[in-house]
Amino acid sequence: MACLSSSQLQKFQEDGFLVLEGFLSADECVAMQQRIGELVANMDVPLHCRTIFSTQDEQLKVLDNRDYFWNSGDKIRFFFEKGVFDEKGDFLVPPEKSINKIGHALHAHDPVFRSVTHSPKVQALAKSLSLQMPVVVQSMYIFKQPHLGGEVTPHQDATFLYTEPLGRLLGIWIALEDATLENGCLWFIPGSHTSGVSRRLIRAPAGSMPVTSFLGSEPARDNSLFVPTPVRRGALILIHGEVVHKSEQNLSDRSRHAYTFHLMEALGTVWSPENWLQPTAELPFPPLYT
C-alpha cells in the first residue's frame, strides 16, 4: 500500500510536490500504454474537431472548434500538437505521433484507466493525505511527442481548476516512460504553493464571447527558482494545486508518456461555477473511494 511516512508528508507540505518512485510496476505502465495505443488506432476525429492544444494563452483564440474542447470534461477526446495538419486538416505526420493529449474523462469511461485511478494504492495514498471525500475531476494522457511535444509554461493547476477554499486540489502525475531533462520532465518552484493563485481562468456564460478570460496575470518567474524533477517509469508525482510548475519542449528522440488526474477534497469545498470544466448530470465527479 502507498501510505506516506511522516517525513514524506512534511516534505510535500513544505515543497508542494513529492516524488514517489516505483509507484507503478513496468507491467502496469505497459498495460496503460497498450490501451492508449488501441484508442489512438481507433480514433475518428472529424476534420472540424481537429483541435490544436497549447497551454499558451493563444489557445483560447485559435481553437478550430471550441465546443470540442470546452465540452470534453465528461468525454474521451483527442487534442493535437501544432504543425501536424495541412491546410485541409489532413495529417502531415503519422496520427499516433500527432497527439498532444487525450482527455478529460479517461477515469470514467475506460476500464483500464478507471482501475488505475481508483486502485487500492491510489486510495491508500489519498487516505494518508487525510482526504476524507476525494472526487476525481478530470484525467489526461499526455504524450510529449519526440521533437513535437510543446513547452508547458509555468502555471498553477488551480488557475484552471479553482476551489473555495484553496488547497483542496491535488494532481496525481504518473510517468509511463522515463521523464528526463532531454524529453521534458517536470520542473517545480519548491514552496510556491503558499502564496495563493496569481490568476484564474473564467468561463463565460453560454453564448457569451469571448468564451474565457483571465482574472489576474501570471507574474514573471525567475527561472533559477525552478528545480528539475526527472523520474523513472512508474514514478508518481504528487502536485499541490497551487505549486508553480512547467515542462520544456521535447527536443529529443524519445516520447514522455504520462497519465495524470486531479482529485478534489469535496468535504467543505465549493467547485467554482466559473471553471471551464463542470460536472454534469450524466457524469458527476466520481468519488475516489469505492
C-alpha positions as CSV (number, residue, x, y, z in Angstrom):
1,M,0.0,0.0,0.0
2,A,1.1,3.5,-0.8
3,C,1.0,5.2,2.6
4,L,3.2,8.2,3.1
5,S,5.6,8.5,6.0
6,S,5.7,11.5,8.3
7,S,8.8,12.7,6.6
8,Q,7.2,12.4,3.2
9,L,4.1,14.3,4.4
10,Q,6.3,17.0,5.8
11,K,8.3,17.3,2.5
12,F,5.1,17.6,0.5
13,Q,3.7,20.2,2.8
14,E,6.9,22.2,2.6
15,D,7.6,21.9,-1.2
16,G,4.1,21.5,-2.7
17,F,5.2,18.4,-4.6
18,L,6.6,14.9,-3.8
19,V,8.1,12.2,-5.9
20,L,7.2,8.5,-5.2
21,E,9.4,6.3,-7.3
22,G,8.2,2.9,-8.3
23,F,4.5,3.6,-7.6
24,L,3.5,1.5,-10.6
25,S,5.2,-1.6,-12.0
26,A,6.6,-1.8,-15.5
27,D,3.7,-4.1,-16.4
28,E,1.1,-1.6,-15.2
29,C,2.7,1.1,-17.3
30,V,2.8,-1.1,-20.3
31,A,-0.9,-2.0,-19.9
32,M,-1.9,1.7,-19.9
33,Q,0.3,2.4,-23.0
34,Q,-1.2,-0.6,-24.8
35,R,-4.7,0.6,-24.1
36,I,-3.9,4.1,-25.3
37,G,-2.5,2.6,-28.5
38,E,-5.8,0.9,-29.0
39,L,-7.7,4.2,-28.5
40,V,-5.4,6.0,-30.9
41,A,-5.7,3.3,-33.6
42,N,-9.5,3.6,-33.5
43,M,-9.8,7.3,-33.1
44,D,-12.1,9.1,-35.5
45,V,-11.8,12.8,-35.1
46,P,-13.8,14.8,-37.7
47,L,-11.9,17.5,-39.6
48,H,-13.7,20.4,-37.9
49,C,-12.8,18.9,-34.5
50,R,-9.1,18.5,-35.1
51,T,-8.1,20.9,-32.3
52,I,-4.6,22.0,-31.5
53,F,-3.9,22.2,-27.8
54,S,-1.5,24.6,-26.3
55,T,-1.0,25.9,-22.8
56,Q,-0.2,29.3,-24.2
57,D,-3.0,31.9,-23.8
58,E,-3.4,31.8,-27.6
59,Q,-5.2,28.5,-27.3
60,L,-8.3,30.4,-26.3
61,K,-8.3,32.2,-29.6
62,V,-7.2,29.6,-32.2
63,L,-9.2,26.6,-31.3
64,D,-10.9,25.4,-34.5
65,N,-13.8,24.0,-32.6
66,R,-14.2,25.5,-29.1
67,D,-17.0,23.1,-28.2
68,Y,-14.9,20.1,-28.8
69,F,-12.5,21.2,-26.1
70,W,-14.8,23.0,-23.7
71,N,-17.3,20.2,-23.6
72,S,-14.7,17.4,-23.2
73,G,-14.9,17.2,-19.4
74,D,-17.1,14.2,-19.4
75,K,-15.7,12.6,-22.6
76,I,-12.6,11.0,-24.1
77,R,-11.3,13.4,-26.8
78,F,-8.1,13.8,-28.7
79,F,-6.0,17.0,-28.9
80,F,-3.1,17.6,-31.3
81,E,0.3,19.3,-31.5
82,K,0.9,22.3,-33.6
83,G,2.1,21.8,-37.2
84,V,0.7,18.3,-37.6
85,F,-2.1,19.2,-40.1
86,D,-2.0,20.7,-43.6
87,E,-4.4,23.4,-44.7
88,K,-7.1,20.8,-45.4
89,G,-6.8,19.3,-41.9
90,D,-5.1,16.2,-43.1
91,F,-2.2,14.7,-41.1
92,L,1.3,15.6,-42.0
93,V,2.8,13.1,-39.6
94,P,1.5,9.6,-38.6
95,P,-1.6,10.1,-36.5
96,E,-0.1,8.3,-33.4
97,K,2.8,10.9,-33.5
98,S,0.5,13.9,-33.8
99,I,-1.4,13.8,-30.5
100,N,-0.7,16.2,-27.6
101,K,-3.1,14.6,-25.1
102,I,-6.2,12.6,-24.6
103,G,-8.7,14.0,-22.1
104,H,-10.6,14.6,-19.9
105,A,-12.6,11.6,-18.6
106,L,-10.5,8.5,-19.2
107,H,-11.0,7.8,-15.5
108,A,-14.8,7.5,-16.0
109,H,-15.1,5.8,-19.4
110,D,-12.2,3.5,-19.9
111,P,-11.8,0.4,-17.6
112,V,-8.0,0.3,-17.7
113,F,-7.7,3.9,-16.5
114,R,-10.6,3.7,-14.1
115,S,-8.9,0.8,-12.5
116,V,-5.6,2.7,-12.0
117,T,-7.3,5.8,-10.8
118,H,-9.4,4.0,-8.2
119,S,-6.7,1.5,-7.3
120,P,-6.1,0.5,-3.7
121,K,-2.7,2.1,-4.0
122,V,-4.1,5.5,-5.0
123,Q,-6.9,5.2,-2.4
124,A,-4.3,4.5,0.3
125,L,-2.2,7.5,-0.8
126,A,-5.3,9.8,-0.6
127,K,-6.1,8.5,2.9
128,S,-2.6,9.1,4.1
129,L,-3.0,12.7,2.9
130,S,-6.2,12.8,5.1
131,L,-8.5,13.3,2.2
132,Q,-12.0,12.4,3.5
133,M,-14.2,12.7,0.4
134,P,-12.0,13.0,-2.6
135,V,-13.6,13.1,-6.0
136,V,-11.9,12.8,-9.4
137,V,-12.5,15.9,-11.5
138,Q,-10.5,15.2,-14.7
139,S,-7.9,12.9,-16.3
140,M,-5.5,13.2,-19.2
141,Y,-3.0,11.0,-21.0
142,I,-0.1,13.2,-22.1
143,F,2.2,12.1,-25.0
144,K,5.0,14.7,-25.1
145,Q,5.9,13.6,-28.6
146,P,9.6,13.4,-29.8
147,H,10.6,16.7,-31.4
148,L,6.9,17.9,-31.3
149,G,5.9,17.8,-27.6
150,G,5.4,21.5,-26.8
151,E,6.6,23.6,-23.8
152,V,4.2,23.8,-20.9
153,T,4.7,27.3,-19.5
154,P,4.8,28.0,-15.7
155,H,1.4,27.7,-14.2
156,Q,-0.7,26.6,-11.2
157,D,-3.3,23.9,-11.7
158,A,-5.8,25.9,-9.5
159,T,-5.7,28.6,-12.2
160,F,-7.9,26.3,-14.3
161,L,-9.5,24.2,-11.6
162,Y,-10.4,26.7,-8.9
163,T,-11.9,25.8,-5.5
164,E,-13.0,27.7,-2.4
165,P,-11.2,27.4,-0.1
166,L,-8.0,26.9,-1.9
167,G,-5.7,24.0,-1.0
168,R,-8.3,21.4,-1.9
169,L,-6.9,20.3,-5.3
170,L,-4.3,17.6,-5.8
171,G,-2.6,16.5,-9.0
172,I,-1.5,12.9,-9.5
173,W,1.1,12.6,-12.3
174,I,2.4,9.1,-13.2
175,A,5.3,8.6,-15.5
176,L,4.7,5.8,-18.0
177,E,8.1,6.4,-19.5
178,D,11.3,7.8,-18.1
179,A,10.9,11.6,-17.8
180,T,14.3,13.2,-18.3
181,L,15.9,16.6,-18.8
182,E,16.0,15.9,-22.5
183,N,12.4,14.8,-23.1
184,G,10.6,17.3,-21.0
185,C,10.5,16.3,-17.3
186,L,8.5,18.5,-14.8
187,W,10.1,21.5,-13.1
188,F,8.8,23.0,-9.8
189,I,9.4,26.0,-7.7
190,P,9.5,24.5,-4.2
191,G,7.3,26.2,-1.7
192,S,5.4,28.2,-4.3
193,H,2.1,26.8,-3.2
194,T,1.9,29.0,-0.2
195,S,1.1,32.4,-1.9
196,G,-2.3,31.8,-3.4
197,V,-3.3,31.8,-7.1
198,S,-2.0,34.6,-9.3
199,R,-4.7,34.3,-12.0
200,R,-7.9,32.4,-12.7
201,L,-9.4,31.2,-16.0
202,I,-13.0,32.2,-16.1
203,R,-15.5,30.6,-18.4
204,A,-18.2,33.0,-19.7
205,P,-21.9,32.1,-19.6
206,A,-23.2,30.1,-22.5
207,G,-23.4,32.1,-25.7
208,S,-21.1,34.9,-24.5
209,M,-17.9,35.9,-26.2
210,P,-15.1,35.6,-25.6
211,V,-15.6,32.1,-24.2
212,T,-13.0,32.6,-21.5
213,S,-10.9,35.3,-19.8
214,F,-8.3,35.5,-17.2
215,L,-8.6,37.3,-13.9
216,G,-5.1,38.4,-12.8
217,S,-1.9,37.7,-14.6
218,E,0.9,35.3,-14.5
219,P,3.9,37.0,-13.0
220,A,7.4,36.7,-14.5
221,R,9.1,33.8,-12.9
222,D,12.8,33.6,-12.0
223,N,14.0,30.5,-13.9
224,S,16.7,29.9,-11.3
225,L,14.0,29.0,-8.8
226,F,12.8,26.0,-10.8
227,V,14.1,22.6,-9.8
228,P,14.1,19.8,-12.4
229,T,12.4,16.6,-11.4
230,P,13.4,13.7,-13.6
231,V,11.8,10.4,-12.7
232,R,11.8,6.8,-13.9
233,R,9.0,5.0,-15.5
234,G,6.3,4.1,-12.8
235,A,7.1,7.1,-10.6
236,L,4.2,9.2,-9.2
237,I,4.5,12.9,-8.5
238,L,2.0,14.5,-6.1
239,I,1.3,18.1,-7.2
240,H,-0.4,20.6,-4.9
241,G,-2.9,22.6,-6.8
242,E,-1.1,25.9,-6.2
243,V,2.5,24.9,-6.7
244,V,4.1,26.5,-9.8
245,H,5.5,24.1,-12.3
246,K,6.3,23.7,-16.0
247,S,8.0,21.5,-18.6
248,E,10.2,22.3,-21.5
249,Q,9.7,21.3,-25.1
250,N,10.7,17.8,-26.0
251,L,13.6,18.1,-28.4
252,S,14.8,14.5,-28.0
253,D,14.1,11.3,-30.0
254,R,12.1,9.8,-27.1
255,S,8.5,10.4,-26.0
256,R,7.5,11.1,-22.4
257,H,4.1,9.5,-21.8
258,A,2.3,10.3,-18.6
259,Y,-1.1,9.7,-17.1
260,T,-2.4,12.5,-14.8
261,F,-5.6,13.2,-13.0
262,H,-6.8,15.6,-10.4
263,L,-8.6,15.0,-7.1
264,M,-10.6,17.5,-5.1
265,E,-11.4,17.2,-1.4
266,A,-15.2,17.6,-1.7
267,L,-15.9,17.9,2.0
268,G,-16.5,21.6,2.7
269,T,-15.3,22.6,-0.7
270,V,-17.0,24.7,-3.4
271,W,-16.1,23.9,-7.0
272,S,-16.2,27.3,-8.8
273,P,-19.1,27.5,-11.2
274,E,-16.8,29.7,-13.4
275,N,-14.3,26.8,-14.0
276,W,-14.1,25.7,-17.6
277,L,-14.8,22.1,-16.5
278,Q,-18.1,21.4,-14.8
279,P,-19.7,18.1,-13.6
280,T,-22.8,17.0,-15.5
281,A,-25.9,15.1,-14.7
282,E,-24.5,12.3,-16.8
283,L,-21.1,12.4,-15.1
284,P,-20.9,14.0,-11.7
285,F,-17.4,14.0,-10.2
286,P,-17.0,10.3,-9.1
287,P,-15.9,9.6,-5.5
288,L,-12.3,8.2,-5.4
289,Y,-13.1,5.7,-2.6
290,T,-15.0,2.7,-3.7
